[in-house]
Amino acid sequence: MDASTSASTKSAIVAHPALVLAPWLFDVWRGRARAILPLASLLLAAAVLLIWQYLPPVLGIPKYIVPQVSDLISEMHRMWAQENLLMHFASTALWSVIGFVIGSLFGAACGYALGLSPMWGRVLSPYILALQIAPKVAFAPLFILWFGYNSWPKLIVTVLVVFFPILVNVLQSMRTVDRDLVNLARAYSMGRAQIFWKVLFPSSMPNLMAGLRIGATLAVIGITVGELVGGEVGLGYLITYGEGQADTAMVFDAIILLTVIGLAMYWAVAEVEKRVLHYIPKIMP
């Protein structure tokens, strides 16, 4: 019976050579896709820049509405020379990272604490939901009244913005952990601390890293809101200053630099996630 089955399998493979070639073709396609995708992204970026440079004059759009790419470059050079652009960029980047780190640690700690104590989770859930629904950016003027025109208001806004996505993701992971693993750990006489570090914490890592990716992008939003409302330094301040001067190119440049900061923070978190969750197989090539 085994011999006949093996013979039939071999004959099927011979009859269908695509079964042999399919893995090789998939590897070839995946290798070419990895080589082509970066090139496609660069070509798309170049096309967007060319359209941005030449389409507004063709449509008769004035530069104070949509400046050309060349105007953005010249304005960036002027800001570097006259507006101390490096200081503003460094301030926004530094406080974004600080707010992201503090908000992440605080959100993860609260998520794990509430996950380990379901009773306190049920007691505090309505208040957590209320704070999550409340627009955090609306607190910025209040923080300015309390702490003045310094770095504290924008830092607190950033911490609040980053805090909730991480809290919710961690808390959700603690509630959906495989109870069979927990019961197995208890069967081996593990204590609460051992169960947390060997079962609960590793199981929560995918959700935690997803929350960190979200928080990395929201940190830039939080710091920008604080600088827009009451900052005297930073890229958000340059946006407000450029708006007052009707300098659209300055506003665009500040937005581009804010995007660069957000992308850098997201990339850093993604790299950490790649190393921490190396055991999870990739679906996409």
Helices and strands as residue ranges (DSSP letters): H 2-15, H 18-59, H 69-82, H 85-116, H 118-133, G 136-139, H 140-147, H 151-175, H 179-187, H 192-195, I 196-200, H 201-230, H 235-244, H 248-276
